[in-house]
Amino acid sequence: MIRNYFLIATRNFLRNKVFSLINILSLAIGISASLVIYLIVHHEFSYEKFWQNKDRLFRVVSNMHFPDQDFKNSGVPGPLPPAMRAELPGIEESSVFWIDQNMNVSIQHEGAEKKIFRRQPNVVYADKHYFKLLPYEWLAGSSNTALAEPNKVVLTESRAKLYFPNASVTDAIGKTIVYNDTVKAVVSGIVKNRTEVTDFTFEEFVSLSTFEESLRKNNYWDQWGSISSSSQFLVQLQPGVSAKKIEGQFPAFRKKHAEKNDYLEMDHALQPLVDIHFNQDYDNFNQRQGHKPTLFGLLAVAAFLLLLGCINFINLTTAQSTRRAKEIGIRKTMGSSKTHLFIQFMMETILLTLVASTLSIALTPWILKIFSNYIPTGLHFNIQEQPDVLLFCLILILGVSLLAGIYPAMVLTQCKPVSVLKNQAYTNTSTSRRAFVRKSLTVSQFVIAQFFIIATVIVGKQIRFSLNQDLGFRKDAIIFFSTPFNYRNPDNKQFILQEKLRAIPEIQRISLAGTPPASQNLSIRTMKFIKDGKEMETTIEIKQADTNYIHLYNLKLVAGRNLQQSDTMKEYLVNEFYTRFLGFKHPEEIIGKQLNGNIPVVGVLADIHTKSMHQAIQPLAYTCEAKEHTSFHIAFNPLVENTDSWKTGIAKIEAAWKEVYPDEPFNYSFFDESIAAFYKKEQDIANLLNWCTGLSVFISSLGLLGLVMYTTNQRTKEIGVRKVLGATVIQIVSLISKDFIQLVILAFVIVVPLAWWAMHDWLQNFAYRTSISWWIFLVGGMLMTLIAFFVLSFQTIRAALANPVKSLRTE
C-alpha cells in the first residue's frame, strides 16, 4: 500500500514538473535557512552547558556607582576572594584567576636558538582551586598539586605541542618556560584541550602565587577600591544554597571591608556561568559574545522563510485541485475512502518535503561557507557526528509536511464523485472559500516580502547616517598604532621612533598620544567642580593628547587655547557638553576654572562623538601626560594624483618600526575603518536582511508565477474568445494581472504600519538616528509591485500572444 502511495506521488510530480519544481525550490530554501539557523542558535546556546554542576557555578561581578551613572565590571577587587571564602557561608568551592592577554613567552631548547612567542593569548594566572572547579582531563600531572606552588605552569595539549614540537606532550613535564624575560615557571601538568563550546579557551595556566606580589605592586590588587576585568572570581555554591542568599550578604560584607581612603562605592552580584556568553553588561574574557535578540530574530527569519515555502505549496496544490478532481472522483467511485485519499496526498507532501530536505542538506556546507563571516568559530556541520541535527531534520520534515499538506489534503478529499463526473466539481471556484484562503495566503507572502524590503532600506539608511554624520573630527587618511610599552620598566623607545617618523616626507602630521577621538577603549574618572560654593560631581571620560593631536584630527577649539606639551597632568581641555552640564552659558566662562581643586581648564572643544551613534555625547576632557603616551597617529595627504603615496609612507613607517622594535610585529589600523567597526552588528543585520529580502521575494515570485500559470491555463479558452472578439494583448494582460496586483497593493496597506512600528522600535537603540521617511514605504511598495508585474508579464504576455485557434479547436 505504501509503495503504491509513493508510486502515485512520483507519477504526479513528473506529470506536473513545473509546479513540483516550484514547490521543491520554495521548501528547500526555507528548510536550508532553518537548518543553518538551527546550527547557529544551537551552537550559541550550548556555551558552558557541559560543566558539571553548572547550575551551581557563578562568576562574582561588580557594579561601580559614580555620581551620575553606574559602570559594570566582570572583575572583583583583589582582597574580595579570600574574604568571601572566610566569611560567607554557602560556598562549596571557589577559584580566583587573572587574565593576561599580552604575555611574552620564551623557550630555551638544548643546543638550539631560544624561541620567543610574542603576546601569547589565553594565558591566565590561576590558583590551586581552578581545576577543582573546572575539571579537565589530565595527560600528566595532578589537579591537586600542579598549581599549589609558585613558578609552576599547566599547559593544554596544543600549547605543549607548540612549545615543545619535537617531543611527546608528556615529556614537557619539568621543562622551563620564561615569561616576560624575567619570570621562570616549570611545567607541572598537561591537560587535554576542551572540545566543547565554551568561552573558557585558556591554554596556559601559571600558578597565581608566581605573580601575586607583582599584581599587588603594579595593579593595586590589594585594595578594595581597585577593580580590573582581568581579576576573575568563580564560585560553586553548596547544594540547596541559592544565589539570592549569597547576594543578600554582599552589602554588609562590602561595608565591613571598605576603607575610607580606599573606598569606591560598589556592590556585587553572582552571574550564572551560562549567562557569561550573552550578558553584554560584562565581558567574557575578550571573546565574541552572543546576542539573544539577534538569535531570536534569526529564528523568526527561519520561520518566515519556511512559512513562505509552505504557502506556495498550499496555494499551488489547492489551485490544481480541478485537475485532480476526476482522479479523486473515480477513486471514490472505485471504493477509496477519505482516509485513503488523505494518506495519499500526505504521502505526496512528505515525499516532496524529503526531496527538498535532501537538497537542503546538500546545500548546507556551501551556505555555511558563504556566511562564514557571520558564523561562530567552531561551528561545523556533520550529520553523522551530530545526532541532534538529524533529529532536527526529521522533526522539520514532519512539521513542514503537516503544515503544508493537511489543508490541501482536506480540500482535495472533499469533492463529490457525482459532481466530478458532471464537470461541476469546482463551479464558481473563483468566488469560493478556497479562493479566499488562497488569496489570503498570497497576501501574507507579500506582506513578509515587503516588510523585509522596507526594513532593509531603513537599516541601510541608518548605517549611512551613522557613517556620514559629522563626528566633529577628521577621520580620513589617518592610521594609528600602539607601541609596546612596559609601565613597570619604561624604555621610552616611542620617542626614538617619533624622531624617525618625522623624517618621512609622505607624513603630513604626527601625534604621539592616547586613543583616537572615537574608540572602544574608555577611561573614566570622577570630576569635582565647585561653583558658587556648591560642589558638583560627575564622571567624565579622559583622553590623552599632545599638542599636534588637536590639529591632526581637526578638533574645533571654541574657546581658550590648545594643550601645552607636558609629562605630567597640568591642564584640561573640556567639551562644550561639560560646560553646559556645569551651568555655563558660554564656553569662555569656564576658562581658568579649576577641576578637582587644582587643575585649570585652558580650552573648550566643540562636541565630538567618542562612541557610536548608539550613545549620546557625554562629558569629555583631554589632558597631556606625555611620558605615558604610547599611540601614534599618522595623517597622510589626501590621495589626489599619487595613489601610491600612502603605501610608500606606510612601508617607510614599518621600516622605522623595525629599527626600533625589531622583535615586535607592526600592526596598524585606518581610523575610518575603526569607526565603521562600531556598526559591525548593524552591517551584519543589513547583510542578513539583504539575503532575507532576496529569498522572500524569490519565494513569493515563484508562488506568484505558479498561480498565474495555473490561472492562464484555466482561462485559455476565455483568452482565445477575447482575442477573436478583438481584445488586444495589453487588455488581456491587464485583465489577468489586475487581481494579483490588487493583492500586492493590499499587502502594502497591511505592512506599512507593521514595518513602521518595528523599525521605529529598532531605531530607539540609537541616540542619534535617521528619520523614517515616507518615500521608503513608497519605494518598497513600488518595488514589490514592479517585481510582481514582471513575474506576471512573463506568463500573461505569453498566454495573450498564443494563437486562439489552438485554444478553441477542441472543447
C-alpha positions in Angstrom: 0.0 0.0 0.0 2.7 2.5 1.0 4.7 1.5 -2.2 1.6 2.3 -4.2 1.2 5.7 -2.4 4.8 6.7 -3.3 4.5 5.4 -6.8 1.4 7.5 -7.5 3.1 10.6 -5.9 6.1 10.2 -8.1 4.0 9.9 -11.2 2.0 13.1 -10.2 5.3 15.0 -9.7 6.6 14.0 -13.1 3.3 15.0 -14.7 3.4 18.4 -13.1 7.2 19.2 -13.3 7.0 23.0 -13.2 4.7 23.1 -10.1 6.7 20.4 -8.4 10.0 22.2 -9.0 8.5 25.5 -7.6 7.4 23.7 -4.5 10.7 21.9 -4.1 12.7 25.1 -4.5 10.5 27.1 -2.1 10.6 24.4 0.6 14.3 23.8 0.0 15.1 27.5 0.6 13.1 27.6 3.8 14.5 24.3 5.1 18.1 25.3 4.3 17.7 28.6 6.1 16.1 26.7 9.1 18.9 24.2 9.2 21.7 26.8 9.1 19.9 29.0 11.7 19.4 25.9 13.9 23.1 25.2 13.8 23.9 28.7 14.8 21.3 29.0 17.5 22.1 25.6 18.9 25.8 26.4 19.0 25.3 29.7 20.7 23.0 28.3 23.4 25.5 25.4 24.0 28.1 27.6 25.8 29.0 26.3 29.3 26.2 23.7 29.2 28.7 20.8 29.6 30.3 21.8 33.0 29.4 19.5 35.9 27.3 21.3 38.5 26.8 24.2 36.0 23.6 25.3 37.8 25.7 26.0 41.0 28.6 27.7 39.2 28.7 31.5 39.2 31.1 34.4 38.5 31.2 37.2 41.0 30.8 40.6 39.2 30.9 44.2 40.3 28.7 47.2 39.8 30.6 50.5 40.5 28.5 53.5 41.5 29.6 57.0 40.3 27.7 60.3 40.9 25.7 60.2 37.7 26.0 56.7 36.3 26.9 53.1 37.1 29.6 51.0 35.4 29.5 47.2 35.4 32.7 45.2 35.6 33.3 41.5 35.4 36.2 41.7 37.8 36.5 41.9 41.6 38.9 43.7 44.0 41.9 41.5 44.9 41.0 41.2 48.6 37.5 40.1 47.9 38.0 36.3 47.1 39.8 35.4 50.4 37.4 37.4 52.4 34.4 35.7 50.8 35.8 32.3 51.4 36.4 33.0 55.1 33.2 34.9 55.9 30.3 34.0 53.6 28.8 30.6 54.3 27.3 28.6 51.4 30.3 28.5 49.1 31.5 24.9 48.4 34.4 25.7 46.1 35.9 28.8 44.5 38.8 29.9 42.3 40.4 33.2 41.5 42.4 33.9 38.3 44.0 36.8 36.5 43.8 37.1 32.7 46.9 38.2 30.8 46.5 38.9 27.1 50.0 40.2 26.4 52.4 37.7 27.8 55.7 37.3 26.1 57.0 33.7 26.3 60.4 32.3 25.6 61.6 28.7 25.5 65.2 27.6 25.5 65.8 24.2 24.0 69.1 22.4 24.4 71.5 23.1 21.6 69.0 25.3 19.8 68.2 29.0 19.5 65.8 30.4 22.0 62.2 30.6 20.7 60.2 33.7 21.5 56.4 33.8 21.4 55.2 37.5 21.5 51.9 38.4 23.1 50.7 34.9 23.7 46.9 34.8 24.1 44.9 32.7 26.5 47.3 32.9 29.4 45.9 33.1 33.0 47.4 33.1 36.5 45.2 30.6 38.3 45.1 29.4 41.9 45.3 25.8 43.1 41.4 25.5 43.1 40.9 26.3 39.4 41.0 22.7 38.2 38.8 21.5 41.0 36.1 24.0 40.0 36.5 23.5 36.2 37.8 19.9 35.8 39.9 18.9 32.8 41.2 15.6 31.5 44.8 15.2 32.7 47.5 13.7 30.5 50.3 14.3 33.0 50.4 15.9 36.5 47.7 16.2 39.1 45.0 18.8 39.7 45.7 18.7 43.4 49.3 19.8 43.2 50.0 21.3 39.8 49.4 24.9 40.8 49.9 24.6 44.5 53.4 26.3 44.5 54.9 29.4 42.8 56.6 29.1 39.5 54.5 26.3 38.2 52.5 26.2 34.9 50.0 23.8 33.4 49.7 23.6 29.6 47.0 22.3 27.3 48.0 19.6 24.8 48.0 22.0 21.9 50.1 24.6 23.7 52.6 21.9 24.8 53.0 20.8 21.1 53.6 24.5 20.2 56.3 25.0 22.7 57.9 21.5 22.5 57.1 20.2 19.0 59.8 17.5 18.8 58.8 15.6 21.9 55.8 13.8 23.4 53.5 16.2 25.2 54.1 14.4 28.5 57.9 15.0 28.0 57.1 18.7 28.6 56.8 18.0 32.3 59.7 19.6 34.1 60.6 21.9 31.2 61.2 25.6 32.0 59.3 28.5 30.4 60.3 32.1 30.8 57.7 34.9 31.0 58.4 38.5 30.0 62.2 37.6 30.1 62.2 37.6 33.9 59.8 35.0 35.5 60.6 31.3 35.2 58.0 28.6 35.6 58.3 24.8 35.4 55.7 22.7 33.5 53.8 20.7 36.2 50.9 19.4 34.2 49.4 18.8 30.8 45.6 18.8 30.2 43.6 18.0 27.1 42.1 20.9 25.2 38.4 21.5 25.7 36.5 20.5 22.6 33.1 21.6 24.0 31.6 25.0 23.2 33.0 27.4 25.8 34.4 30.9 26.4 37.0 29.3 28.8 39.5 28.9 26.0 42.6 29.4 28.2 45.6 27.2 27.2 48.3 28.2 29.7 47.8 28.3 33.5 50.5 29.8 35.6 50.3 29.5 39.3 48.8 32.7 40.7 51.3 32.8 43.5 54.0 33.4 40.9 52.7 36.9 40.1 50.8 37.7 43.2 53.3 40.2 44.6 53.6 41.9 41.1 49.9 42.2 40.9 49.7 43.9 44.3 52.5 46.3 43.4 51.6 47.2 39.9 47.8 46.6 39.7 46.7 47.6 43.2 45.4 44.1 43.7 45.5 44.5 47.5 43.0 47.4 47.5 39.2 47.1 47.8 38.7 50.2 45.7 40.6 48.9 42.7 38.9 46.7 40.1 40.2 45.2 36.8 38.2 43.0 34.5 41.3 40.8 34.4 40.6 39.8 38.1 38.1 37.0 37.9 36.4 35.0 40.7 34.3 31.9 40.3 32.3 30.2 43.0 30.4 26.9 43.3 27.6 27.1 45.8 26.7 24.3 48.1 23.6 22.2 47.2 20.4 23.9 48.2 22.1 27.4 48.6 20.6 30.0 46.3 22.4 32.8 44.6 20.0 35.3 46.2 21.0 34.1 49.6 24.7 34.9 48.9 23.9 38.2 47.2 21.8 39.3 50.2 25.0 39.2 52.3 27.1 41.4 50.0 26.0 44.9 51.2 27.1 44.2 54.9 30.1 42.3 53.7 31.2 45.2 51.4 30.6 47.8 54.1 32.7 45.9 56.6 35.8 45.8 54.4 35.6 49.2 52.7 38.3 51.6 54.0 37.8 55.4 53.9 40.9 56.1 51.9 40.3 53.3 49.5 36.5 53.4 49.2 34.8 53.0 45.8 31.0 52.7 46.2 30.0 49.4 44.6 28.1 46.2 45.0 28.5 42.7 43.8 26.3 40.0 42.2 26.5 36.4 41.2 26.4 35.8 37.4 25.5 32.3 36.3 28.2 30.7 34.2 25.8 30.0 31.4 25.0 33.8 31.3 28.6 34.8 30.6 28.3 34.3 26.8 25.2 36.5 26.4 25.4 39.2 29.1 26.5 42.4 27.3 26.9 44.2 30.7 30.0 42.1 31.5 32.8 40.9 29.2 33.5 37.2 28.6 37.3 37.1 28.7 37.6 39.2 25.5 35.8 36.6 23.4 33.0 37.2 21.0 29.7 37.5 22.8 26.3 36.2 21.7 23.3 38.4 21.3 20.0 36.8 22.2 17.7 39.3 20.3 19.7 38.5 17.1 19.3 34.8 17.7 15.6 35.2 18.2 15.5 37.3 15.1 17.2 34.5 13.1 14.6 32.1 14.4 11.9 34.4 13.2 13.6 34.7 9.8 13.7 30.9 9.5 10.0 30.7 10.4 9.1 33.3 7.8 11.0 31.6 5.0 9.5 28.2 5.9 6.1 29.7 6.0 6.6 31.3 2.6 7.5 27.8 1.2 4.5 26.2 2.8 2.2 28.9 1.5 3.5 28.2 -2.0 2.7 24.5 -1.6 -0.8 25.1 -0.2 -1.6 27.7 -2.9 -0.4 25.6 -5.9 -1.8 22.3 -4.6 -5.3 23.7 -4.0 -5.2 25.7 -7.2 -4.6 22.4 -9.1 -7.5 20.7 -7.4 -9.6 21.0 -10.5 -7.0 19.0 -12.5 -7.2 16.1 -10.0 -11.0 16.3 -9.5 -11.7 13.4 -11.9 -8.9 11.3 -10.4 -10.4 11.8 -7.0 -14.0 11.1 -8.2 -13.0 7.9 -9.9 -11.1 6.7 -6.9 -14.1 7.4 -4.7 -16.4 5.6 -7.1 -14.0 2.6 -7.1 -14.2 2.5 -3.3 -11.4 4.7 -1.9 -12.2 6.2 1.4 -11.4 9.8 2.5 -8.8 8.4 4.8 -7.0 6.6 2.0 -7.1 9.7 -0.2 -5.9 11.8 2.7 -3.0 9.5 3.3 -2.2 9.5 -0.5 -2.0 13.3 -0.6 0.0 13.5 2.7 2.5 11.0 1.2 2.9 13.2 -1.8 3.7 16.1 0.6 6.1 14.0 2.6 7.9 12.8 -0.5 8.2 16.3 -1.9 9.5 17.6 1.5 12.0 14.7 1.6 13.4 15.8 -1.8 13.6 19.4 -0.6 15.3 18.4 2.6 17.8 16.2 0.8 18.7 19.2 -1.4 18.9 21.5 1.7 21.3 19.1 3.5 23.5 19.0 0.4 23.5 22.8 0.2 24.2 23.5 3.9 28.0 23.2 3.8 28.1 25.6 0.9 25.7 28.1 2.7 28.0 27.9 5.8 30.9 28.9 3.6 29.0 31.9 2.1 28.0 33.1 5.6 31.4 32.3 7.2 31.8 36.0 8.4 28.6 35.7 10.5 29.0 32.1 11.7 30.7 31.5 15.1 34.2 29.9 15.1 34.0 26.2 15.8 30.6 25.7 14.3 30.6 22.8 11.8 28.1 20.6 10.1 28.4 16.8 10.0 25.1 15.0 10.2 26.9 11.7 11.2 28.6 13.3 14.2 25.6 15.5 15.2 22.6 13.3 16.0 20.7 16.3 17.3 20.9 17.8 13.7 19.5 14.5 12.3 16.7 14.7 14.9 16.0 18.3 14.0 15.8 17.4 10.3 13.3 14.6 11.0 11.2 17.0 13.1 11.5 19.7 10.4 10.4 17.3 7.7 7.4 16.1 9.7 6.4 19.6 10.7 6.7 21.1 7.2 4.7 18.1 5.8 1.9 18.6 8.3 1.9 22.4 7.9 2.0 22.3 4.1 0.0 19.2 3.5 -3.0 19.0 5.8 -5.1 21.7 4.3 -4.6 20.7 0.6 -5.3 17.1 1.5 -8.5 18.1 3.3 -9.6 20.2 0.3 -8.8 17.5 -2.3 -10.7 14.8 -0.5 -13.9 16.9 -0.2 -15.1 16.7 -3.8 -18.2 14.6 -4.6 -18.0 11.9 -7.3 -21.3 12.9 -8.9 -20.3 16.5 -9.4 -16.9 15.5 -10.7 -18.4 13.2 -13.4 -20.7 16.1 -14.5 -17.8 18.5 -14.7 -19.4 20.5 -11.9 -16.8 19.8 -9.2 -15.4 23.3 -8.9 -18.0 25.6 -10.4 -17.6 29.2 -9.2 -14.3 28.3 -7.5 -13.1 31.8 -8.1 -15.5 33.1 -5.5 -15.3 30.2 -3.2 -13.9 30.0 0.3 -10.9 28.1 -1.2 -10.1 31.0 -3.4 -10.3 33.4 -0.4 -7.9 31.3 1.5 -5.5 31.2 -1.5 -5.6 35.0 -1.8 -5.1 35.5 1.9 -2.0 33.3 1.9 -0.7 35.2 -1.2 -1.2 38.5 0.6 0.7 37.1 3.6 3.6 36.2 1.4 3.8 39.7 0.0 3.4 41.3 3.5 6.5 39.4 4.6 8.5 40.2 1.4 7.6 43.9 1.6 8.4 44.0 5.3 11.9 42.8 4.5 12.3 45.3 1.7 11.3 48.3 3.9 13.5 47.0 6.8 16.5 46.7 4.6 16.1 50.2 3.3 15.8 51.7 6.8 18.7 49.8 8.3 20.9 50.8 5.4 19.8 54.4 5.8 20.7 54.4 9.5 24.1 52.9 8.8 24.8 55.5 6.1 23.6 58.2 8.5 26.0 57.0 11.2 29.0 56.7 8.9 28.4 60.0 7.1 27.4 62.1 10.2 29.8 64.9 11.1 31.5 63.4 14.1 33.4 66.6 14.9 36.8 65.4 13.8 38.7 64.3 10.7 38.7 60.6 10.0 40.1 60.0 6.5 43.7 59.4 5.6 44.7 58.6 9.2 46.3 55.5 10.6 47.1 54.7 14.2 49.1 52.1 16.1 50.4 51.4 19.6 54.0 50.8 20.7 54.9 48.1 23.2 55.2 49.9 26.5 56.1 48.4 29.8 54.7 50.6 32.5 56.8 48.9 35.1 60.1 49.5 33.3 59.5 52.2 30.6 62.3 52.3 28.0 60.9 55.5 26.2 61.7 54.0 22.7 58.5 55.6 21.4 60.3 58.9 21.4 63.1 57.5 19.3 60.5 56.2 16.8 58.8 59.6 16.8 62.1 61.3 15.6 62.5 58.7 12.8 58.9 59.2 11.6 59.4 63.0 11.4 61.8 62.4 8.6 59.3 60.6 6.3 58.0 63.1 3.7 54.7 61.3 3.0 53.5 62.0 6.5 51.5 65.2 6.8 51.3 65.3 10.6 52.3 63.1 13.6 50.9 62.9 17.1 52.1 60.7 19.9 49.2 60.5 22.3 46.5 58.2 23.7 43.5 56.7 21.9 41.8 58.3 18.8 38.9 60.6 19.3 36.4 57.7 18.8 37.5 54.5 20.4 36.1 51.4 22.1 38.5 52.0 25.0 37.3 54.0 27.9 39.0 55.8 30.8 36.6 57.3 33.3 37.3 59.5 36.3 35.2 61.3 38.8 35.5 65.1 38.4 34.6 67.6 41.1 33.9 71.3 40.5 32.9 74.0 43.0 30.5 76.7 41.7 29.0 79.3 44.0 30.1 77.3 47.0 28.3 74.2 45.8 30.3 71.1 44.8 29.2 69.4 41.6 30.5 65.9 40.9 30.2 63.8 37.7 32.0 61.1 35.8 34.0 62.3 32.8 35.9 60.5 30.0 39.6 61.3 30.0 41.7 61.2 26.8 45.4 61.8 26.4 46.6 64.2 23.7 49.7 66.1 22.7 49.8 69.5 21.0 49.7 68.0 17.5 46.7 65.8 18.3 44.1 68.7 18.1 45.4 69.8 14.7 45.8 66.4 13.3 42.2 65.5 13.9 40.9 69.0 13.1 39.2 69.3 16.5 37.5 72.6 16.8 38.6 74.9 19.6 35.7 77.2 20.5 37.3 78.9 23.5 40.7 79.2 25.1 43.9 77.6 23.8 45.4 74.2 22.9 47.2 71.9 25.4 50.9 72.5 26.0 53.3 69.6 26.0 53.9 68.2 29.5 55.0 65.0 31.1 52.5 65.4 33.9 48.9 66.4 34.1 48.8 70.3 34.4 45.7 71.4 32.5 42.5 70.3 30.8 40.6 70.8 27.5 36.9 70.0 28.0 34.0 69.7 25.6 31.0 72.0 25.3 28.7 69.4 26.8 30.6 69.5 30.0 30.5 73.3 30.2 26.7 73.2 29.8 26.5 70.5 32.4 28.3 72.7 34.9 25.8 75.5 34.1 27.9 77.9 32.0 26.0 79.6 29.2 29.1 80.5 27.2 32.2 78.2 26.8 34.7 81.0 27.5 33.3 81.3 31.1 34.9 78.1 32.2 38.4 79.1 31.1 40.7 79.3 34.1 38.3 77.5 36.4 39.9 74.5 38.3 38.7 70.9 38.3 39.3 68.6 41.2 40.6 71.6 43.1 43.9 72.3 41.3 43.9 71.6 37.5 42.7 74.5 35.4 40.6 74.4 32.2 42.6 76.1 29.4 40.3 75.5 26.4 36.9 74.2 25.3 36.4 71.9 22.3 33.3 71.5 20.1 31.4 68.4 21.0 32.6 65.2 19.2 31.2 61.6 19.1 33.7 59.5 21.0 31.5 56.4 20.7 28.9 55.1 18.1 25.6 56.7 17.4 24.1 54.4 19.9 25.4 56.6 22.8 24.7 60.2 23.5 27.6 62.7 23.9 28.9 62.7 27.4 31.4 64.9 29.4 34.9 64.7 27.9 38.3 66.1 28.9 41.7 66.0 27.2 45.0 66.3 29.1 48.7 65.7 28.4 50.8 63.2 30.2 53.4 62.7 27.5 55.5 60.2 29.4 52.6 57.7 29.2 51.7 58.3 25.5 52.1 55.1 23.6 49.9 55.5 20.5 51.0 57.1 17.2 48.5 58.9 15.0 49.7 59.5 11.4 47.9 61.8 9.0 48.7 61.5 5.3 48.0 63.9 2.5 44.7 63.0 0.8 45.1 60.9 -2.3 44.9 63.1 -5.4 47.4 62.2 -8.1 50.0 59.9 -6.5 47.9 57.0 -5.4 50.9 55.1 -4.0 52.0 57.7 -1.5 50.1 56.1 1.4 51.5 52.7 0.6 55.0 54.2 0.3 54.6 56.1 3.6 53.3 53.0 5.5 56.3 51.0 4.2 58.7 53.6 5.5 56.9 53.7 8.8 57.2 49.9 9.1 60.9 50.1 8.3 61.4 52.7 11.0 59.4 50.5 13.4 61.7 47.5 12.7 64.7 49.6 13.6 63.3 50.5 17.0 61.3 47.3 17.7 63.0 44.5 15.7 61.2 41.7 17.6 57.7 43.2 17.5 55.1 42.9 14.7 53.9 46.1 13.1 50.1 46.4 13.1 48.2 49.5 12.2 44.6 50.5 11.6 42.9 53.0 9.4 40.9 55.3 11.6 37.8 55.5 9.4 37.7 51.6 9.3 37.8 51.5 13.1 34.8 53.8 13.2 32.9 51.6 10.7 33.6 48.7 13.1 31.3 50.4 15.6 28.5 49.3 13.4 29.5 45.8 12.6 26.4 44.4 14.2 24.3 46.7 12.1 26.3 45.8 9.0 25.6 42.1 9.7 21.9 42.8 10.2 21.9 44.7 6.9 23.6 41.8 5.1 21.2 39.3 6.7 18.2 41.4 5.7 19.5 41.6 2.1 19.6 37.9 1.9 16.2 37.5 3.6 14.7 40.1 1.3 16.1 38.4 -1.8 14.9 34.9 -0.7 11.5 36.1 0.4 10.9 38.0 -2.8 12.2 35.0 -4.8 9.9 32.5 -3.0 6.9 34.9 -3.3 7.7 35.4 -7.0 7.8 31.6 -7.5 4.5 31.2 -5.9 3.0 34.0 -7.9 4.4 32.5 -11.1 2.9 29.2 -10.3 -0.5 30.8 -9.6 -0.5 32.9 -12.8 0.5 29.8 -14.8 -2.4 27.9 -13.4 -4.8 30.8 -13.9 -3.8 31.3 -17.6 -4.1 27.6 -18.2 -7.6 27.6 -16.7 -8.6 30.7 -18.7 -7.1 29.6 -22.1 -10.4 29.4 -23.9 -11.6 32.7 -22.4 -8.4 34.3 -23.6 -8.9 32.8 -27.1 -12.5 34.1 -27.3 -11.5 37.5 -26.2 -8.8 37.7 -28.9 -11.2 36.6 -31.5 -13.6 39.3 -30.4 -10.9 41.9 -30.8 -9.2 42.2 -27.4 -5.6 43.5 -27.5 -2.6 41.9 -25.8 -2.4 44.8 -23.3 -6.1 44.4 -22.4 -5.7 40.7 -21.8 -2.5 41.1 -19.7 -4.3 43.9 -17.7 -7.3 41.6 -17.2 -5.3 38.7 -15.8 -2.8 40.8 -13.8 -5.4 43.0 -12.2 -6.4 40.6 -9.4 -2.8 39.8 -8.5 -1.7 43.4 -8.4 -4.6 44.2 -6.1 -3.2 41.6 -3.7 0.2 43.2 -3.7 -1.4 46.6 -3.0 -3.4 45.1 -0.2 -0.3 43.6 1.3 1.4 47.1 1.1 -1.5 48.6 3.1 -1.2 46.0 5.8 2.6 46.1 6.0 3.1 49.9 6.3 2.0 50.2 10.0 3.7 46.9 11.0 7.1 47.9 9.4 6.9 51.5 10.8 6.3 50.1 14.4 9.1 47.5 14.1 11.7 49.9 12.6 10.8 52.8 14.9 11.4 50.5 17.9 14.7 49.3 16.4 15.9 52.9 15.9 15.4 53.7 19.6 18.7 51.8 20.1 20.5 54.8 18.6 20.9 58.1 20.5 21.3 59.8 17.1 19.1 58.3 14.3 17.8 58.9 10.9 14.1 59.6 10.2 11.7 57.1 8.8 10.8 58.9 5.5 7.5 58.3 3.7 9.4 57.6 0.5 10.9 54.4 2.0 7.4 52.8 2.1 6.6 54.1 -1.3 9.8 52.6 -2.7 9.1 49.3 -1.0 5.6 49.1 -2.4 6.6 50.2 -5.9 9.5 47.8 -6.0 7.3 44.8 -5.0 4.6 45.9 -7.4 7.2 46.1 -10.3 8.6 42.7 -9.3 5.1 41.2 -9.3 4.2 42.8 -12.6 7.4 41.4 -14.2 6.6 37.9 -12.9 3.0 38.2 -14.1 4.1 39.6 -17.5 6.4 36.6 -18.1 3.3 34.3 -18.3 0.4 36.6 -19.1 2.1 38.0 -22.3 2.9 34.5 -23.4 -0.8 33.5 -22.9 -2.0 36.6 -24.6 0.2 36.1 -27.7 -0.9 32.4 -28.1 -2.9 31.6 -31.2 -6.6 31.5 -30.3 -7.2 28.8 -32.9 -5.3 26.3 -30.8 -7.3 27.0 -27.6 -10.7 27.0 -29.4 -10.0 24.0 -31.7 -11.4 21.5 -29.2 -14.0 21.6 -26.4 
